[in-house]
Amino acid sequence: MPGKKRKAEVVQENDPLPTEDAQDGEISSAEKKKKKPKKPLDAKFGGKTEEEVMALFLPDHLKANLDIVFIGINPGLYSAYLGHHYCNANNHFWPCLYESGLIPRQLTYWEDAQCMDYGLGFTNIVPRTTRSADELSRKEMKEWSKVMIERMKELKPLVACFNGKGIYEIFSGKKCEVGIQPDPLPDTETAVYVMPSTSGRAATYPKRADKLKFFVELKQLRDTLRAKYGRLSLPIPSQPSVDPTMAVVPESDRNSLSIVGSGAAIQH
């Protein structure tokens, strides 16, 4: 783009909690004073302060020989509090995952761990929870990128899918286009796919329909690599869906890192 260079857009896998909408029309100073004060932020996290939420870790869901591992930059406050991936209502991840055919039945973020039954996993480059990705330093990103590569070398997924162009550009240190990348992850045979951020706040592809084609292409890549390496299609699990309206999340689910198979959970 000609002119001043813009910083690559990086959106955490879960958007910050929505702020209260401003009222329409002009409001006098006296009326503003009478307005009910905004709800304290910590009330949105079950009474926890932001500092307490930032001490929580979002569980990874990984095991050996997955088809696809979805990679975010780091957990946002809401996902760390709930203990689940892509849980903001404005994120298009879960509808696109089902509509593309990557999973045979519709799941919600409450069921993110069940995605391993369908050959899909979740992790972040940096495990530390922050208010925004801007709070991560380049040094921190570089150090944890090395850790992530070592984990992928051990677990050997077919595809590493970076959820956001800006995330992969920070990880790789070079510019890229969305889609299949020419090079695998360093020192691995794992193919790299870069999709636009699934956040509803992403400027380039703001609508769900805009993002669906990338999930379809990702499915085609998965199917091609399954055939190439002789991996059979996974059986359809029989687990019932978890009620997405459930209001209470066990503390043990919110503050743990789970990794199935070889290797150990990594906490920062």
C-alpha positions as a Markdown table, in Angstrom:
| # | Residue | x | y | z |
|---|---|---|---|---|
| 1 | Met | 0.0 | 0.0 | 0.0 |
| 2 | Pro | 1.6 | 3.3 | -1.0 |
| 3 | Gly | 2.3 | 6.0 | 1.6 |
| 4 | Lys | 2.9 | 5.4 | 5.3 |
| 5 | Lys | 3.3 | 1.7 | 6.2 |
| 6 | Arg | 0.6 | 0.3 | 8.6 |
| 7 | Lys | 1.4 | -2.0 | 11.4 |
| 8 | Ala | 0.1 | -5.6 | 10.7 |
| 9 | Glu | -3.2 | -6.1 | 12.4 |
| 10 | Val | -3.0 | -8.6 | 15.2 |
| 11 | Val | -6.1 | -9.6 | 17.0 |
| 12 | Gln | -6.2 | -11.9 | 20.0 |
| 13 | Glu | -8.1 | -15.1 | 19.5 |
| 14 | Asn | -10.9 | -13.7 | 21.6 |
| 15 | Asp | -11.9 | -10.0 | 21.4 |
| 16 | Pro | -12.0 | -7.9 | 24.5 |
| 17 | Leu | -15.4 | -7.8 | 26.1 |
| 18 | Pro | -17.7 | -5.3 | 24.5 |
| 19 | Thr | -18.0 | -2.0 | 26.1 |
| 20 | Glu | -21.4 | -0.5 | 26.9 |
| 21 | Asp | -23.0 | 1.2 | 23.9 |
| 22 | Ala | -23.2 | 5.0 | 24.0 |
| 23 | Gln | -26.7 | 6.4 | 24.1 |
| 24 | Asp | -28.0 | 8.0 | 20.9 |
| 25 | Gly | -28.4 | 11.8 | 20.7 |
| 26 | Glu | -26.8 | 14.6 | 22.6 |
| 27 | Ile | -26.7 | 14.4 | 26.4 |
| 28 | Ser | -26.3 | 17.4 | 28.6 |
| 29 | Ser | -23.6 | 17.6 | 31.3 |
| 30 | Ala | -26.3 | 17.4 | 34.0 |
| 31 | Glu | -27.7 | 14.3 | 32.4 |
| 32 | Lys | -24.3 | 12.7 | 32.1 |
| 33 | Lys | -23.8 | 13.1 | 35.8 |
| 34 | Lys | -27.1 | 11.4 | 36.5 |
| 35 | Lys | -26.2 | 8.4 | 34.3 |
| 36 | Lys | -25.8 | 5.1 | 36.0 |
| 37 | Pro | -22.1 | 4.4 | 36.3 |
| 38 | Lys | -20.7 | 1.6 | 34.1 |
| 39 | Lys | -20.5 | -1.9 | 35.5 |
| 40 | Pro | -17.1 | -2.6 | 37.0 |
| 41 | Leu | -14.9 | -4.6 | 34.6 |
| 42 | Asp | -14.2 | -7.3 | 37.3 |
| 43 | Ala | -17.9 | -8.1 | 37.5 |
| 44 | Lys | -17.7 | -9.5 | 34.0 |
| 45 | Phe | -15.2 | -12.0 | 35.3 |
| 46 | Gly | -17.2 | -13.4 | 38.2 |
| 47 | Gly | -15.8 | -10.9 | 40.6 |
| 48 | Lys | -12.2 | -11.4 | 39.6 |
| 49 | Thr | -9.9 | -8.5 | 38.9 |
| 50 | Glu | -8.1 | -8.2 | 35.6 |
| 51 | Glu | -4.9 | -9.0 | 37.4 |
| 52 | Glu | -6.4 | -12.2 | 38.7 |
| 53 | Val | -7.7 | -13.1 | 35.3 |
| 54 | Met | -4.3 | -12.5 | 33.7 |
| 55 | Ala | -2.8 | -15.0 | 36.2 |
| 56 | Leu | -5.0 | -17.7 | 34.5 |
| 57 | Phe | -3.9 | -19.9 | 31.7 |
| 58 | Leu | -6.0 | -21.0 | 28.7 |
| 59 | Pro | -5.8 | -24.8 | 28.3 |
| 60 | Asp | -4.0 | -26.1 | 25.2 |
| 61 | His | -5.7 | -29.1 | 23.5 |
| 62 | Leu | -3.0 | -31.0 | 21.7 |
| 63 | Lys | -2.0 | -34.6 | 21.1 |
| 64 | Ala | 0.3 | -36.4 | 18.6 |
| 65 | Asn | -0.6 | -36.7 | 14.9 |
| 66 | Leu | -3.5 | -34.2 | 14.7 |
| 67 | Asp | -4.6 | -33.1 | 11.3 |
| 68 | Ile | -4.7 | -29.3 | 12.1 |
| 69 | Val | -3.4 | -27.2 | 15.0 |
| 70 | Phe | -5.0 | -23.8 | 15.2 |
| 71 | Ile | -2.5 | -21.2 | 16.5 |
| 72 | Gly | -3.4 | -17.9 | 18.1 |
| 73 | Ile | -1.0 | -15.2 | 19.4 |
| 74 | Asn | -2.0 | -15.4 | 23.1 |
| 75 | Pro | -5.1 | -15.6 | 25.3 |
| 76 | Gly | -7.3 | -12.6 | 25.9 |
| 77 | Leu | -9.0 | -11.9 | 29.2 |
| 78 | Tyr | -12.3 | -13.5 | 28.4 |
| 79 | Ser | -11.0 | -16.7 | 26.9 |
| 80 | Ala | -8.6 | -17.1 | 29.9 |
| 81 | Tyr | -11.5 | -16.6 | 32.3 |
| 82 | Leu | -13.8 | -19.1 | 30.7 |
| 83 | Gly | -11.0 | -21.5 | 29.8 |
| 84 | His | -12.1 | -22.0 | 26.2 |
| 85 | His | -10.9 | -21.0 | 22.8 |
| 86 | Tyr | -12.6 | -18.5 | 20.5 |
| 87 | Cys | -15.5 | -17.8 | 22.9 |
| 88 | Asn | -16.4 | -14.2 | 22.1 |
| 89 | Ala | -19.8 | -14.0 | 20.5 |
| 90 | Asn | -18.4 | -11.9 | 17.6 |
| 91 | Asn | -15.9 | -14.5 | 16.6 |
| 92 | His | -16.7 | -16.5 | 13.5 |
| 93 | Phe | -14.5 | -19.4 | 14.2 |
| 94 | Trp | -17.0 | -22.0 | 15.4 |
| 95 | Pro | -19.7 | -21.4 | 12.7 |
| 96 | Cys | -17.1 | -21.5 | 9.9 |
| 97 | Leu | -15.5 | -24.7 | 11.4 |
| 98 | Tyr | -18.8 | -26.6 | 11.0 |
| 99 | Glu | -20.0 | -24.9 | 7.7 |
| 100 | Ser | -16.8 | -25.8 | 6.0 |
| 101 | Gly | -17.1 | -29.5 | 6.8 |
| 102 | Leu | -14.0 | -29.6 | 8.9 |
| 103 | Ile | -16.2 | -31.2 | 11.7 |
| 104 | Pro | -19.3 | -33.3 | 11.1 |
| 105 | Arg | -21.5 | -31.6 | 13.7 |
| 106 | Gln | -21.7 | -28.1 | 15.1 |
| 107 | Leu | -19.7 | -27.5 | 18.2 |
| 108 | Thr | -19.4 | -24.5 | 20.5 |
| 109 | Tyr | -16.4 | -23.2 | 22.4 |
| 110 | Trp | -17.6 | -25.2 | 25.5 |
| 111 | Glu | -16.6 | -28.3 | 23.4 |
| 112 | Asp | -13.2 | -27.2 | 22.2 |
| 113 | Ala | -11.5 | -30.1 | 23.8 |
| 114 | Gln | -13.7 | -32.5 | 21.8 |
| 115 | Cys | -12.1 | -31.2 | 18.6 |
| 116 | Met | -9.2 | -33.5 | 19.2 |
| 117 | Asp | -11.6 | -36.3 | 18.4 |
| 118 | Tyr | -11.9 | -34.8 | 14.9 |
| 119 | Gly | -8.1 | -34.3 | 14.5 |
| 120 | Leu | -8.1 | -30.6 | 15.5 |
| 121 | Gly | -6.1 | -28.9 | 18.2 |
| 122 | Phe | -5.5 | -25.5 | 19.8 |
| 123 | Thr | -2.6 | -23.6 | 21.1 |
| 124 | Asn | -1.1 | -20.1 | 21.3 |
| 125 | Ile | 2.3 | -18.9 | 20.6 |
| 126 | Val | 2.6 | -17.1 | 23.9 |
| 127 | Pro | 0.6 | -18.7 | 26.8 |
| 128 | Arg | 0.6 | -15.5 | 28.9 |
| 129 | Thr | -2.8 | -13.8 | 29.2 |
| 130 | Thr | -2.9 | -10.1 | 28.5 |
| 131 | Arg | -5.5 | -7.4 | 27.9 |
| 132 | Ser | -4.3 | -7.1 | 24.3 |
| 133 | Ala | -1.6 | -8.6 | 22.1 |
| 134 | Asp | 0.2 | -5.2 | 22.1 |
| 135 | Glu | 1.4 | -6.0 | 25.6 |
| 136 | Leu | 3.7 | -8.8 | 24.3 |
| 137 | Ser | 7.3 | -7.9 | 23.5 |
| 138 | Arg | 9.1 | -9.0 | 20.4 |
| 139 | Lys | 11.6 | -10.9 | 22.6 |
| 140 | Glu | 8.8 | -12.8 | 24.3 |
| 141 | Met | 7.2 | -13.7 | 21.0 |
| 142 | Lys | 10.6 | -14.9 | 19.6 |
| 143 | Glu | 11.3 | -17.1 | 22.7 |
| 144 | Trp | 7.9 | -18.7 | 22.8 |
| 145 | Ser | 7.9 | -19.2 | 19.0 |
| 146 | Lys | 10.9 | -21.5 | 19.5 |
| 147 | Val | 9.0 | -23.4 | 22.1 |
| 148 | Met | 6.0 | -23.8 | 19.9 |
| 149 | Ile | 8.1 | -25.1 | 17.0 |
| 150 | Glu | 9.7 | -27.8 | 19.3 |
| 151 | Arg | 6.2 | -28.9 | 20.3 |
| 152 | Met | 5.1 | -29.2 | 16.7 |
| 153 | Lys | 8.2 | -31.2 | 15.9 |
| 154 | Glu | 7.2 | -33.6 | 18.6 |
| 155 | Leu | 3.5 | -33.8 | 17.9 |
| 156 | Lys | 3.7 | -33.8 | 14.1 |
| 157 | Pro | 0.4 | -32.3 | 13.0 |
| 158 | Leu | -0.3 | -32.2 | 9.2 |
| 159 | Val | -1.1 | -28.5 | 9.2 |
| 160 | Ala | -0.3 | -25.5 | 11.5 |
| 161 | Cys | -3.0 | -23.0 | 10.9 |
| 162 | Phe | -2.2 | -19.4 | 12.1 |
| 163 | Asn | -5.4 | -17.5 | 12.9 |
| 164 | Gly | -4.4 | -14.1 | 11.6 |
| 165 | Lys | -2.0 | -12.8 | 9.0 |
| 166 | Gly | -0.3 | -10.5 | 11.4 |
| 167 | Ile | 0.3 | -13.4 | 13.8 |
| 168 | Tyr | 2.2 | -15.4 | 11.2 |
| 169 | Glu | 4.2 | -12.4 | 10.1 |
| 170 | Ile | 5.4 | -11.7 | 13.6 |
| 171 | Phe | 6.1 | -15.4 | 14.1 |
| 172 | Ser | 8.0 | -15.8 | 10.8 |
| 173 | Gly | 9.6 | -12.4 | 10.6 |
| 174 | Lys | 8.4 | -11.9 | 7.0 |
| 175 | Lys | 5.4 | -10.7 | 5.0 |
| 176 | Cys | 2.9 | -13.2 | 3.7 |
| 177 | Glu | -0.4 | -13.6 | 2.0 |
| 178 | Val | -3.3 | -15.5 | 3.4 |
| 179 | Gly | -3.6 | -19.2 | 2.3 |
| 180 | Ile | -1.1 | -22.0 | 2.0 |
| 181 | Gln | 2.5 | -20.9 | 2.6 |
| 182 | Pro | 5.4 | -22.1 | 0.4 |
| 183 | Asp | 7.4 | -23.3 | 3.4 |
| 184 | Pro | 6.6 | -25.7 | 6.2 |
| 185 | Leu | 7.2 | -24.9 | 9.9 |
| 186 | Pro | 10.9 | -24.7 | 10.4 |
| 187 | Asp | 12.6 | -28.1 | 10.8 |
| 188 | Thr | 9.3 | -30.0 | 10.3 |
| 189 | Glu | 7.1 | -31.4 | 7.5 |
| 190 | Thr | 4.1 | -29.6 | 8.9 |
| 191 | Ala | 2.4 | -27.4 | 6.3 |
| 192 | Val | 1.5 | -23.8 | 7.2 |
| 193 | Tyr | -1.8 | -22.3 | 6.4 |
| 194 | Val | -2.5 | -18.6 | 7.2 |
| 195 | Met | -6.2 | -17.5 | 7.5 |
| 196 | Pro | -7.5 | -14.1 | 8.2 |
| 197 | Ser | -8.4 | -13.5 | 11.8 |
| 198 | Thr | -11.7 | -15.0 | 12.7 |
| 199 | Ser | -12.5 | -12.0 | 14.9 |
| 200 | Gly | -15.5 | -10.0 | 14.0 |
| 201 | Arg | -13.3 | -6.9 | 14.5 |
| 202 | Ala | -11.0 | -7.8 | 11.7 |
| 203 | Ala | -11.1 | -5.0 | 9.1 |
| 204 | Thr | -10.2 | -6.9 | 5.9 |
| 205 | Tyr | -12.7 | -9.8 | 6.2 |
| 206 | Pro | -15.3 | -8.6 | 8.7 |
| 207 | Lys | -18.2 | -10.9 | 7.7 |
| 208 | Arg | -18.5 | -14.7 | 8.4 |
| 209 | Ala | -19.1 | -15.3 | 4.7 |
| 210 | Asp | -15.8 | -13.6 | 3.9 |
| 211 | Lys | -13.9 | -16.1 | 6.1 |
| 212 | Leu | -15.7 | -19.3 | 5.2 |
| 213 | Lys | -13.8 | -19.8 | 2.0 |
| 214 | Phe | -10.6 | -20.0 | 3.9 |
| 215 | Phe | -11.9 | -22.8 | 6.1 |
| 216 | Val | -13.1 | -24.6 | 3.0 |
| 217 | Glu | -9.6 | -24.3 | 1.5 |
| 218 | Leu | -8.1 | -25.5 | 4.8 |
| 219 | Lys | -10.3 | -28.6 | 4.6 |
| 220 | Gln | -9.1 | -29.3 | 1.1 |
| 221 | Leu | -5.5 | -29.0 | 2.3 |
| 222 | Arg | -6.2 | -31.4 | 5.2 |
| 223 | Asp | -7.9 | -34.0 | 2.9 |
| 224 | Thr | -5.0 | -33.8 | 0.4 |
| 225 | Leu | -2.4 | -34.4 | 3.1 |
| 226 | Arg | -4.4 | -37.2 | 4.7 |
| 227 | Ala | -4.4 | -39.0 | 1.3 |
| 228 | Lys | -0.7 | -38.2 | 0.8 |
| 229 | Tyr | 0.4 | -39.7 | 4.2 |
| 230 | Gly | -2.2 | -42.5 | 4.3 |
| 231 | Arg | -4.1 | -41.2 | 7.3 |
| 232 | Leu | -7.6 | -42.6 | 7.5 |
| 233 | Ser | -10.6 | -40.4 | 8.3 |
| 234 | Leu | -11.4 | -40.3 | 11.9 |
| 235 | Pro | -14.6 | -42.0 | 13.3 |
| 236 | Ile | -17.4 | -39.8 | 14.4 |
| 237 | Pro | -17.4 | -39.6 | 18.2 |
| 238 | Ser | -20.6 | -40.2 | 20.1 |
| 239 | Gln | -20.2 | -37.6 | 22.8 |
| 240 | Pro | -23.3 | -35.4 | 23.4 |
| 241 | Ser | -23.0 | -31.7 | 22.9 |
| 242 | Val | -22.4 | -29.6 | 26.0 |
| 243 | Asp | -25.1 | -27.1 | 26.8 |
| 244 | Pro | -23.7 | -23.7 | 25.6 |
| 245 | Thr | -26.0 | -21.9 | 28.0 |
| 246 | Met | -24.2 | -23.4 | 31.0 |
| 247 | Ala | -23.2 | -20.5 | 33.4 |
| 248 | Val | -20.7 | -22.1 | 35.7 |
| 249 | Val | -17.3 | -23.2 | 34.6 |
| 250 | Pro | -15.3 | -25.2 | 37.1 |
| 251 | Glu | -12.2 | -23.4 | 38.4 |
| 252 | Ser | -10.1 | -26.4 | 37.5 |
| 253 | Asp | -11.1 | -26.1 | 33.9 |
| 254 | Arg | -10.3 | -22.4 | 33.7 |
| 255 | Asn | -6.8 | -22.6 | 35.2 |
| 256 | Ser | -5.2 | -25.6 | 33.7 |
| 257 | Leu | -3.1 | -26.5 | 30.6 |
| 258 | Ser | -3.9 | -29.9 | 29.1 |
| 259 | Ile | -1.9 | -31.7 | 26.6 |
| 260 | Val | -2.6 | -35.2 | 25.5 |
| 261 | Gly | 0.2 | -37.6 | 24.4 |
| 262 | Ser | 3.9 | -37.1 | 24.7 |
| 263 | Gly | 5.4 | -33.9 | 26.1 |
| 264 | Ala | 4.4 | -31.7 | 29.1 |
| 265 | Ala | 2.1 | -28.8 | 29.6 |
| 266 | Ile | 4.0 | -25.5 | 29.3 |
| 267 | Gln | 3.3 | -22.6 | 31.5 |
| 268 | His | 4.9 | -19.2 | 31.5 |
